[in-house]
Amino acid sequence: MPGIDRRLFLQGTGMLTAGALTSKLRAYASELAAASHEESQDNGVLSPPVFEPFEWAAPGMVFSFEFLDKRIRSRTLLPPGIAPPKDIPAPTAISGIETSLHCTGEDPNDHHGLKLTGGTPGSRLVYTGKSEVSTALGKRFTIHQSDPVLGLEVESIYETFANLPVVRRSARVTNRGHQNVGIEYLSSAMLYNLASPRRFEQELLIHFAQNTWQAEAQWRAVKPSRAGFIDNGNFTVSPAAFDSIGTWSTQRYLPMGVIENTELGVTWFWQIEHNGTWHWELANTEDKAVYAYIGGPDELHGHAWKVLSPGEMYTTVPAAVGCVRGSFEEAVDALTRYRRAACLRPRADTRNLPVIFNDYMNCLEGDPTTAKELPLIEAAAAAGCEYFVIDAGWYAELNEDWWGSVGAWQPSKTRFPGGLQEVLDRIRAKGMVPGLWLEPEVIGIHSPLKNKPDAWFFQRHGKRVIDHSRYLLDLRNPEVRAYLHSVVDRMVGEYKVGYIKMDYNVDGLEGTEYQADSPGQGLLEHNRAHLAWLDEVLARYPDLTIENCGSGGGRMEYAMLSHLQLQSSSDQEDYRLYPAIEVGESAAVLPEQLAIWSYQLANGDSDAATFNLVNAMLFRIHQSGHLAELSPASFAQVKNGLRIYKERIRPHIGSAVPYYPLGLPDMTDTISPISLGMRSPHSNFIAVWRLKGEERVHLPRTDPKMKILYPSDQGIRLETEGDGISVIFPRKMMACILTLDQ
């Protein structure tokens, strides 16, 4: 490995210093770390240590701490007035560790197995005080600890936002010693005593979302044993574990966890805000304390071993952590409000929510030409679309593979005989903003840019990483970032596009060893450089809208979405399966950022047209399909649906929170109906889908004053029934939107 030999490291040579790695890539990573450190400095007054139990209150939550000698221990996080679970253990050397940290050469003080418990020096850190400062949206509370053996200083940061029961947690460690220290894992957050030691199977429900291509956000609610955390009468060495490895940060699970204690009526929740590798686990310690570890890349889950040189600082990825009275729906409510207050950057797109036509899904699918685009442009404008995006293939010649040729980003001459600009000008002439697809982080193996130096690319074992006919660009390299800036400059400055769909269709997996301590650390530095580059792009072009796409929802998380405006929801091609995806995604992404396809079928009837529209109307609309070939009846439904969306629904989306009248769906169930509510301060909407099941769909606890907003002419009707209303659909595979806002 071109990084560091660990055997030499463990011999304690101390010979490797920051000056030994002087490449441009390492220099850039240091600049990012310094900038992050400068932005997050706690300027509060450090109070002297007092080794007595104390509480720190955040809005709607109380963090309780206690001490084992001079070592701080986390006891509980609960809403005010809620008593902790019964019989929780007293603090010990391994239970209640406030920041979990393990370093190479140290002895993990726990029978841990696959768990990240008993880390040393985390278990022996000495409490040195606390500080608190006000911020623009709340306050920042910091716990300070140190390790006299290795000379480390550790800061645990808790940041509040408005009056929300959520804190953003992170940790940073600084090497004040004289030798290098190897970090194997460092938690972003730790929670303890979530259940009674011997009753966690009865008390807890684990809510997690499986996430994969064309089947995103499939939520499950299971007992701990069903997730791998089994009560064996003692303690487990195998946790319920959830993680993702690589640049598709959500390829297996969403980086979220919701833990519900049904006996307490309390739910804890979190989202890990990182665009790379992450990990969380639920288990118990040797002392029987039920805990959750929440963090980013580490040695075990992603080969992310970090060498901390004397004077160097290392910061974890952030994680939003909260606690509410109630269950899953209350947790989603709190997270939605937090994302809006703390993660969403104010941009024109997320205020105005324009309707976007994209030519890919069930339409051109990577084969654009002038002849194909012109009628689509006419139809999209007539239907009421406000943006028109040319997706993949615009840069490839007609006889060229658009997949493996990416990288140069020059318009095709054979696809657009009059030039790409002719098509873009037609889009503008029709009153729409033009957009283009871009996959900036890769170079196709058939692209002329494949001959760039190896330092441009991910490398492992001395070779370039190749994934599905693409090389992966390393954005730590300033030459790579400069090249990508030139591409965006051409698209925005020369072509005058106002929208870029930034896709990413491969996965860097372990990362890159080139000029890195480990592949996972190379990946982490690349991830942070990527976010910095996106910030530079948006600073240069304040009016540019950028969509985040990773083969659909492959990196659907709030590292990316705290920088970009929209999230591509899925590549799912069957519109009838889409409701089960979008309802789950509503728990993970703000409605004003979640782009849902409405892809009309050329041979589809009015039921298909309205079903497609209902799919998208509570979120951001990504209109697609062969609009120019629709029947007059289907086109009329599209036009009317977009009008109703813009006039009646769109004004409320930016303040709406989701709720689930029929619970969360499972896309393998094609019989049961699906429903999603969106409630704002001034309105309330409910989408209802009948699949293959019965014609009558009952919505319990629903206001009988609800009316059908769309469609109004398909024979759908309402009846008051029991504790709510029933929607009667005359045919299978129909959908509608209800509202109180008449």
C-alpha positions in Angstrom: 0.0 0.0 0.0 1.5 3.4 -0.9 0.3 4.8 2.5 1.9 3.9 5.8 3.3 0.5 6.9 1.5 -0.2 10.2 4.2 -2.6 11.5 6.7 0.2 11.3 4.1 2.5 12.9 3.5 0.2 15.8 7.3 0.1 16.4 6.9 3.7 17.6 9.4 5.2 15.2 7.7 8.6 15.2 9.5 9.3 12.0 6.4 10.1 9.9 5.4 13.7 10.2 3.1 16.0 8.3 6.0 17.1 6.2 6.6 13.6 4.9 3.5 13.8 2.8 3.8 17.0 0.8 1.7 16.3 -2.3 -0.8 18.8 -3.6 -3.5 16.4 -2.6 -2.4 16.3 1.1 -2.0 20.0 1.1 -5.5 20.5 -0.1 -6.9 18.2 2.6 -5.0 20.2 5.2 -6.5 23.4 3.9 -10.0 21.9 4.2 -9.3 20.7 7.7 -8.0 24.1 8.7 -11.0 25.8 7.3 -13.4 23.4 9.0 -11.5 24.0 12.3 -11.7 27.7 11.9 -15.4 27.7 11.2 -16.2 25.4 14.2 -13.9 26.9 16.9 -15.7 27.2 20.2 -14.9 30.6 21.6 -16.8 30.1 24.8 -15.1 30.2 28.2 -13.9 26.8 29.4 -15.3 26.2 32.8 -13.0 24.3 35.3 -13.9 20.7 35.7 -16.4 19.8 38.5 -16.8 16.0 38.8 -20.4 15.9 39.8 -23.4 14.8 37.8 -25.0 17.5 35.6 -27.6 18.0 32.9 -27.5 20.0 29.7 -30.8 21.1 28.3 -31.5 21.5 24.6 -35.0 22.3 23.2 -37.3 19.5 24.2 -34.4 17.3 25.4 -32.2 16.8 28.4 -28.7 15.2 28.2 -27.6 13.7 31.6 -24.0 13.1 32.5 -22.2 11.5 35.4 -18.7 10.6 36.4 -16.5 7.7 37.0 -13.6 9.3 39.0 -12.6 12.1 36.6 -14.0 10.4 33.5 -17.3 11.8 32.2 -20.0 9.3 31.3 -23.2 9.8 29.3 -26.2 8.5 31.1 -29.4 9.4 29.1 -31.0 11.6 26.5 -34.7 12.1 27.2 -37.5 14.6 26.8 -38.1 16.6 30.0 -40.2 14.8 32.6 -39.5 11.3 31.2 -38.0 8.9 33.7 -35.2 6.7 32.3 -35.6 2.9 31.7 -35.5 0.8 34.8 -32.4 -0.8 36.2 -29.9 0.9 33.9 -26.3 0.2 35.0 -24.1 2.6 36.9 -21.2 4.1 34.9 -18.2 1.8 34.4 -15.0 1.9 32.4 -16.8 0.7 29.3 -20.4 1.9 29.7 -21.4 5.5 29.1 -18.2 6.6 27.2 -19.2 10.0 25.9 -16.9 9.8 22.9 -15.8 6.4 21.6 -12.2 6.5 20.4 -9.8 3.7 19.7 -6.2 4.1 18.7 -3.7 1.7 17.2 -1.6 -0.2 19.8 -4.1 0.4 22.6 -6.1 -2.3 24.4 -9.9 -2.2 23.8 -11.3 -2.7 27.3 -14.4 -4.8 26.4 -15.3 -8.2 25.0 -16.4 -6.5 21.9 -16.4 -8.8 18.9 -17.8 -6.7 16.0 -18.9 -3.9 18.2 -17.1 -0.5 18.5 -17.0 -0.6 22.3 -14.3 -0.4 24.9 -12.1 1.8 22.7 -9.0 3.2 24.3 -8.1 6.0 25.0 -11.9 6.8 24.8 -12.5 4.9 28.0 -9.8 6.7 30.0 -10.3 10.2 28.8 -10.2 12.8 31.6 -12.8 15.4 31.8 -11.3 18.9 31.6 -14.4 21.1 31.5 -17.2 22.4 29.3 -18.1 25.6 27.4 -21.1 27.1 25.7 -21.6 29.9 23.1 -24.5 31.3 21.3 -24.9 30.8 17.5 -27.1 32.3 14.9 -29.7 29.6 15.3 -29.1 28.4 18.9 -26.2 27.5 21.0 -23.1 25.3 20.8 -22.1 23.2 23.9 -18.7 21.5 24.0 -17.4 18.9 26.4 -13.6 18.9 26.7 -11.5 15.8 27.5 -7.9 14.8 27.3 -5.7 11.7 27.4 -2.5 12.1 29.3 -1.0 9.0 27.9 -1.1 9.8 24.2 -1.4 13.6 24.6 -4.8 13.9 22.9 -7.4 16.6 23.4 -11.0 15.6 22.5 -13.9 18.0 22.0 -17.5 16.8 21.8 -19.7 19.3 20.1 -23.5 19.7 20.6 -25.1 22.3 18.4 -28.8 23.3 18.7 -31.1 24.9 16.1 -34.1 27.1 16.9 -36.5 25.3 19.1 -36.1 21.9 17.6 -35.4 18.7 19.6 -32.3 18.0 17.5 -28.6 18.6 18.0 -25.8 18.3 15.5 -23.1 16.2 17.0 -19.5 15.9 16.0 -16.1 15.3 17.7 -12.6 16.5 17.0 -9.4 15.3 18.4 -6.1 17.2 18.5 -2.7 15.6 19.0 -0.8 17.6 21.6 1.8 14.9 22.0 5.1 14.3 20.3 4.5 11.1 18.3 2.0 10.0 15.7 -1.2 8.4 16.8 -3.3 6.0 14.7 -7.1 6.5 14.9 -9.1 3.4 14.2 -12.5 4.8 15.1 -13.9 8.0 16.5 -17.7 8.4 17.1 -19.7 11.3 16.0 -22.3 10.6 18.7 -23.0 8.0 21.4 -26.4 7.3 23.1 -26.8 5.1 26.2 -29.5 3.4 28.2 -32.1 3.3 25.5 -33.9 0.4 27.2 -33.7 -1.7 30.4 -30.8 -4.2 30.3 -32.9 -7.3 30.2 -36.0 -5.9 28.4 -34.6 -4.3 25.3 -36.3 -7.0 23.1 -39.7 -6.2 24.6 -39.2 -2.4 24.7 -37.5 -1.4 21.5 -38.4 -1.1 17.8 -35.6 -0.4 15.3 -36.8 1.6 12.3 -34.3 1.5 9.4 -34.6 2.1 5.6 -33.1 -0.3 3.1 -32.0 1.6 0.0 -31.1 0.2 -3.3 -31.3 1.0 -7.0 -35.0 1.4 -8.1 -36.1 0.3 -4.6 -35.2 3.2 -2.4 -36.3 4.0 1.1 -38.0 0.8 2.1 -38.6 1.3 5.8 -38.7 -1.7 8.2 -39.7 -1.7 11.9 -38.3 -4.7 13.7 -37.5 -6.0 17.2 -33.7 -5.9 18.0 -33.4 -9.7 17.5 -34.6 -9.4 13.9 -31.8 -6.9 13.2 -29.1 -9.0 14.8 -29.1 -7.7 18.4 -30.1 -10.8 20.3 -30.7 -11.1 24.1 -28.6 -14.1 24.9 -29.0 -13.8 28.7 -25.6 -12.0 29.0 -24.3 -9.5 26.4 -23.8 -9.6 22.7 -20.7 -9.3 20.6 -22.6 -8.9 17.4 -24.5 -5.6 17.1 -27.5 -4.6 14.9 -25.3 -2.8 12.4 -26.1 -0.5 9.5 -23.5 1.1 7.2 -22.5 2.0 3.7 -19.1 1.9 2.1 -18.0 4.1 -0.8 -19.1 7.1 -2.9 -22.7 5.7 -3.2 -23.4 6.8 0.4 -26.9 5.3 0.4 -26.5 2.2 -1.7 -27.6 -0.2 1.0 -29.3 1.8 3.8 -30.3 5.4 4.3 -27.8 6.9 6.9 -30.6 7.2 9.4 -31.8 5.4 12.5 -35.0 5.6 14.5 -35.1 3.7 17.9 -38.5 3.6 19.5 -39.0 2.6 23.2 -42.7 1.7 23.1 -43.0 1.4 26.9 -41.5 4.8 27.6 -43.3 6.4 24.6 -40.0 7.9 23.5 -38.2 7.8 20.2 -34.5 8.6 19.4 -33.4 9.3 15.9 -30.4 10.4 13.9 -29.1 11.1 10.4 -25.4 10.9 9.5 -24.6 13.8 7.3 -21.8 12.4 5.1 -21.4 11.7 1.4 -19.2 8.6 1.8 -18.7 5.7 4.2 -20.6 5.7 7.5 -21.7 3.3 10.3 -24.1 3.0 13.1 -24.8 0.1 15.5 -27.1 -0.8 18.3 -26.0 -3.3 21.0 -25.1 -3.6 24.7 -21.8 -3.4 26.5 -20.3 -6.1 28.7 -22.0 -4.2 31.6 -25.4 -4.6 29.8 -25.9 -0.9 28.9 -27.9 -0.6 25.7 -26.1 1.9 23.4 -26.0 3.4 19.9 -22.7 4.2 18.2 -23.1 6.8 15.4 -20.3 7.7 13.1 -18.5 8.1 9.8 -15.8 6.0 8.2 -13.6 3.9 10.5 -11.0 1.1 10.2 -13.4 -1.8 10.4 -16.1 -0.3 8.2 -14.3 1.3 5.3 -10.5 0.9 5.8 -10.4 4.4 7.2 -7.3 4.4 9.4 -6.1 7.9 10.2 -2.6 9.0 11.3 -2.7 12.0 13.5 0.6 13.8 13.6 1.7 16.1 16.4 -0.3 19.3 16.2 -2.8 17.9 13.8 -6.6 17.9 14.3 -9.1 15.4 13.0 -12.9 16.0 12.9 -15.6 13.4 12.5 -18.5 13.7 10.1 -21.5 15.4 11.6 -24.7 13.6 12.8 -28.0 15.1 13.7 -29.4 13.4 16.8 -32.7 14.0 18.5 -35.3 12.6 20.9 -39.1 13.1 21.0 -42.2 11.9 22.8 -44.1 9.7 20.4 -43.0 7.3 17.6 -41.7 7.3 14.1 -44.0 10.0 12.7 -43.0 12.5 15.4 -39.3 11.7 14.8 -39.8 12.4 11.0 -41.6 15.7 11.9 -38.7 16.9 14.0 -36.1 15.8 11.4 -38.0 17.6 8.6 -38.1 20.8 10.5 -34.4 20.4 11.4 -33.4 19.9 7.7 -35.4 23.0 6.8 -33.8 25.1 9.5 -30.2 23.8 9.5 -29.5 22.1 6.2 -31.4 23.8 3.4 -29.5 26.7 1.8 -31.7 29.5 0.7 -31.7 29.5 -3.1 -34.3 30.6 -5.7 -35.0 27.0 -6.8 -36.1 25.8 -3.3 -38.3 28.9 -2.9 -40.0 28.8 -6.4 -40.0 25.0 -7.0 -40.2 25.2 -10.8 -41.6 22.2 -12.8 -38.8 20.4 -14.6 -39.1 18.4 -17.8 -36.3 15.8 -18.2 -36.1 13.9 -21.5 -34.7 10.6 -20.1 -37.3 8.5 -18.2 -39.6 6.5 -20.5 -38.7 9.0 -23.2 -35.3 9.4 -25.0 -33.2 7.4 -22.5 -29.8 8.7 -23.5 -30.6 9.1 -27.2 -31.3 12.9 -27.8 -31.3 14.5 -31.2 -32.5 17.8 -32.5 -35.4 16.0 -34.3 -36.5 14.3 -31.1 -36.1 17.2 -28.8 -38.0 19.9 -30.8 -41.5 18.3 -30.5 -40.8 17.5 -26.8 -39.9 21.2 -26.2 -43.2 22.3 -27.7 -45.2 19.9 -25.7 -43.4 20.5 -22.4 -44.0 24.3 -22.8 -47.6 23.8 -23.6 -48.1 21.5 -20.6 -46.7 24.2 -18.3 -43.1 23.0 -17.6 -40.7 25.7 -16.5 -37.3 24.0 -17.0 -36.3 21.6 -19.8 -33.3 19.3 -19.1 -31.5 17.3 -21.8 -30.2 14.2 -20.0 -27.4 11.8 -20.9 -26.0 11.4 -24.4 -25.8 15.0 -25.6 -22.0 14.8 -25.8 -21.7 11.4 -27.7 -21.8 11.0 -31.4 -24.5 8.8 -32.9 -22.2 5.8 -33.3 -20.5 6.3 -29.9 -21.2 4.6 -26.6 -22.4 7.5 -24.3 -21.6 5.5 -21.2 -17.9 4.9 -21.7 -17.1 8.2 -23.5 -17.9 10.6 -20.7 -15.4 13.2 -19.7 -14.8 15.7 -22.4 -18.3 17.2 -22.3 -18.3 18.6 -25.8 -21.7 18.7 -27.7 -22.3 16.0 -30.3 -22.2 17.2 -33.9 -24.1 14.3 -35.4 -26.9 14.4 -32.9 -27.4 18.2 -33.3 -26.6 19.1 -37.0 -27.5 22.7 -36.3 -25.5 22.7 -33.0 -26.7 22.0 -29.5 -27.1 25.8 -29.1 -30.0 25.7 -31.5 -31.9 23.3 -29.2 -31.0 25.3 -26.1 -32.2 28.5 -27.8 -35.5 26.9 -28.7 -36.0 25.9 -25.0 -35.4 29.6 -24.0 -37.7 30.8 -26.8 -40.5 28.7 -25.3 -40.1 30.4 -21.9 -38.2 27.6 -20.2 -34.8 27.4 -18.6 -32.5 24.9 -20.3 -30.5 22.3 -18.4 -28.0 19.5 -19.2 -26.9 16.2 -17.6 -23.4 16.0 -16.3 -21.4 13.2 -14.5 -18.4 15.2 -13.5 -16.6 12.8 -11.2 -15.7 10.2 -13.8 -13.8 9.8 -17.0 -14.8 7.0 -19.4 -12.3 4.5 -20.5 -12.9 5.6 -24.1 -12.6 9.3 -23.4 -9.5 11.2 -24.5 -9.0 12.4 -20.9 -8.1 8.9 -19.9 -4.5 9.9 -20.7 -4.4 12.4 -17.9 -1.8 11.6 -15.1 -2.6 8.8 -12.7 -2.7 11.5 -9.9 -6.0 12.6 -11.3 -7.7 9.3 -10.4 -8.6 6.9 -7.5 -5.8 4.3 -7.1 -5.5 1.1 -5.1 -2.6 -1.3 -5.0 -0.7 1.0 -7.4 -3.3 0.8 -10.1 -6.2 3.1 -11.2 -9.6 2.0 -9.9 -11.9 1.2 -12.9 -15.6 0.7 -12.3 -18.1 -0.1 -15.0 -15.9 1.4 -17.8 -15.1 4.6 -15.9 -12.1 6.0 -14.0 -12.9 7.8 -10.8 -11.6 11.4 -10.5 -9.9 12.4 -7.3 -11.2 15.8 -6.3 -8.4 16.4 -3.8 -6.3 17.2 -6.9 -6.5 20.9 -7.7 -5.9 20.2 -11.4 -9.0 18.0 -11.4 -11.1 20.7 -9.7 -9.8 23.3 -12.2 -10.8 21.1 -15.1 -14.3 20.5 -13.8 -14.7 24.2 -13.2 -13.9 24.8 -16.8 -16.6 22.3 -17.8 -19.2 24.1 -15.7 -18.0 27.5 -16.9 -18.6 26.4 -20.5 -22.0 24.9 -19.7 -23.2 28.0 -17.8 -21.2 30.7 -19.5 -21.2 29.6 -23.1 -24.3 27.4 -23.4 -26.3 29.5 -20.9 -27.8 26.6 -19.0 -29.5 27.3 -15.7 -29.8 23.7 -14.5 -27.3 20.8 -14.2 -28.3 17.3 -13.3 -25.1 16.0 -11.6 -25.2 12.2 -11.8 -22.9 9.6 -10.4 -23.4 6.0 -11.7 -20.4 4.1 -10.3 -19.0 3.5 -6.8 -15.5 4.2 -5.4 -16.1 1.6 -2.6 -13.0 1.5 -0.3 -11.6 4.7 -1.7 -8.1 5.6 -2.8 -4.7 4.8 -1.3 -2.9 7.5 -3.3 -1.2 10.0 -0.9 -3.4 8.8 2.0 -3.0 7.0 5.3 -5.5 4.4 4.1 -8.1 4.0 1.3 -10.9 5.1 3.6 -9.1 8.3 4.6 -8.4 9.0 1.0 -12.1 8.7 0.3 -13.0 10.9 3.2 -10.6 13.6 2.0 -12.1 13.3 -1.5 -15.7 13.5 -0.1 -14.9 16.7 1.7 -13.1 18.1 -1.4 -16.1 17.3 -3.5 -18.4 19.3 -1.2 -15.9 22.2 -1.3 -15.9 22.1 -5.1 -19.7 22.2 -5.2 -19.7 25.3 -2.9 -17.3 26.9 -5.3 -19.5 26.2 -8.3 -22.6 27.6 -6.6 -20.7 30.7 -5.4 -19.6 31.4 -9.0 -23.2 30.9 -10.3 -25.8 31.9 -7.6 -28.7 31.3 -10.0 -27.6 27.8 -11.1 -29.7 24.9 -10.0 -27.9 21.6 -9.4 -29.7 18.3 -9.0 -28.0 15.6 -6.9 -28.3 12.2 -8.5 -26.6 8.9 -7.9 -28.3 6.4 -10.3 -31.4 7.8 -8.6 -31.1 7.8 -4.8 -27.6 6.4 -4.5 -26.4 9.2 -2.4 -29.5 10.6 -0.9 -28.2 12.3 2.3 -27.7 15.6 3.9 -24.1 16.2 3.2 -25.0 16.5 -0.5 -28.4 18.0 0.2 -27.1 20.7 2.5 -25.2 22.0 -0.6 -27.4 21.2 -3.6 -31.0 22.0 -4.3 -32.7 18.9 -5.5 -32.5 15.1 -5.0 -33.2 12.6 -7.7 -35.5 10.1 -6.1 -35.1 6.9 -8.2 -34.5 5.3 -11.5 -37.6 3.2 -11.1 -39.3 2.8 -14.5 -42.7 1.4 -13.4 -44.8 4.3 -12.3 -47.1 1.8 -10.3 -44.2 1.0 -8.0 -43.2 4.6 -7.4 -45.6 5.4 -4.5 -43.9 2.9 -2.2 -40.6 4.6 -2.9 -41.6 8.2 -2.5 -43.6 7.7 0.7 -40.5 6.2 2.3 -38.3 8.9 0.9 -40.5 11.6 2.4 -39.0 10.6 5.8 -35.5 11.2 4.5 -35.7 14.3 2.2 -37.5 17.6 2.4 -40.5 17.8 0.0 -39.1 20.9 -1.6 -35.9 19.0 -2.5 -37.3 15.6 -3.5 -37.8 15.3 -7.3 -40.4 12.7 -8.3 -40.8 11.4 -11.9 -44.1 11.8 -13.6 -43.4 9.9 -16.8 -46.3 9.8 -19.1 -46.8 6.8 -21.4 -47.4 7.4 -25.1 -50.1 4.7 -25.0 -51.3 5.4 -21.5 -54.9 6.2 -20.7 -56.2 9.0 -18.4 -55.8 6.7 -15.3 -52.1 6.3 -16.0 -51.7 10.0 -16.6 -53.3 11.0 -13.4 -51.6 8.3 -11.4 -48.3 9.6 -12.6 -49.2 13.2 -11.7 -50.4 12.2 -8.2 -47.0 10.5 -7.7 -45.2 13.8 -8.0 -47.6 16.5 -6.9 -46.7 16.7 -3.2 -43.0 17.1 -4.0 -40.9 18.5 -6.9 -42.2 17.5 -10.3 -39.8 15.8 -12.7 -42.1 15.6 -15.8 -41.0 13.2 -18.5 -42.5 10.8 -21.1 -43.5 11.3 -24.7 -45.7 14.3 -24.1 -45.9 15.1 -27.8 -47.4 11.6 -28.4 -50.1 11.6 -25.7 -53.8 11.3 -26.4 -55.7 14.6 -26.1 -57.3 13.3 -22.9 -54.0 12.3 -21.3 -52.3 15.5 -22.2 -55.3 17.5 -20.8 -54.8 15.6 -17.5 -51.1 16.5 -17.5 -51.7 20.2 -18.2 -54.5 20.4 -15.6 -52.4 18.6 -13.0 -49.5 21.0 -13.5 -51.8 24.0 -13.2 -53.3 22.7 -10.0 -49.9 21.9 -8.6 -48.6 25.4 -9.3 -51.7 27.2 -8.1 -52.9 25.1 -5.1 -50.1 22.8 -3.8 -46.7 24.4 -4.6 -47.2 27.4 -2.3 -47.4 25.0 0.7 -44.6 22.5 0.0 -41.8 24.6 1.5 -43.5 24.5 4.9 -45.1 21.0 4.9 -44.2 18.0 7.0 -45.2 14.4 6.0 -47.5 12.0 7.8 -48.7 8.5 7.1 -52.4 7.8 7.2 -51.9 4.1 6.3 -48.4 3.7 7.7 -45.3 3.1 5.6 -45.6 0.9 2.5 -43.6 -2.0 1.1 -43.0 -2.0 -2.6 -43.2 -5.8 -2.7 -46.9 -5.5 -1.7 -48.8 -4.6 -4.9 -52.2 -5.1 -3.2 -52.5 -2.8 -0.2 -53.3 0.8 -0.8 -50.8 3.6 -0.1 -51.3 7.1 1.3 -49.2 10.1 2.2 -50.2 13.2 3.9 -48.5 16.6 3.8 -49.5 19.1 6.4 -48.4 22.8 6.4 -49.5 25.7 8.6 -52.2 26.7 6.1 -53.2 23.5 4.3 -53.4 19.8 4.4 -53.1 17.4 1.4 -53.4 13.6 1.3 -52.3 11.5 -1.7 -54.1 8.1 -2.0 -53.2 5.3 -4.4 -55.3 2.2 -5.1 -53.1 -0.6 -6.4 -54.5 -4.1 -7.1 -56.6 -4.2 -4.0 -60.2 -3.4 -3.2 -62.0 -0.3 -4.5 -62.6 1.2 -1.1 -59.6 2.7 0.7 -60.3 3.8 4.2 -58.3 6.6 5.8 -58.7 6.5 9.6 -58.7 9.7 11.7 -59.1 11.9 8.6 -61.3 15.0 8.5 -64.6 14.3 6.7 -64.4 17.8 5.2 -61.7 16.6 2.9 -62.4 17.0 -0.8 -60.9 15.6 -4.0 -58.5 18.2 -5.5 -57.2 16.1 -8.4 -58.4 14.4 -10.6 -62.0 15.6 -10.5 -63.3 13.8 -13.5 -62.2 10.1 -13.1 -65.2 8.9 -11.2 -63.4 8.8 -7.8 -65.7 9.7 -4.8 -65.5 10.0 -1.0 -67.7 8.7 1.8 -67.7 9.4 5.5 -67.0 6.2 7.3 -66.3 5.4 10.9 -63.5 7.5 12.3 -62.5 8.9 8.9 -63.3 8.8 5.3 -63.2 6.2 2.5 -62.0 6.9 -1.0 -63.8 4.8 -3.6 -61.9 4.1 -6.8 -63.9 2.6 -9.7 -60.8 1.0 -11.3 -57.5 -0.5 -10.2 -54.3 1.5 -10.4 -55.9 4.9 -9.7 -54.8 7.8 -7.5 -56.0 11.1 -6.2 -55.1 14.0 -4.0 -57.4 15.2 -1.2 -57.4 18.6 0.5 -59.1 20.8 3.0 -57.9 23.9 1.1 -60.9 24.6 -1.2 
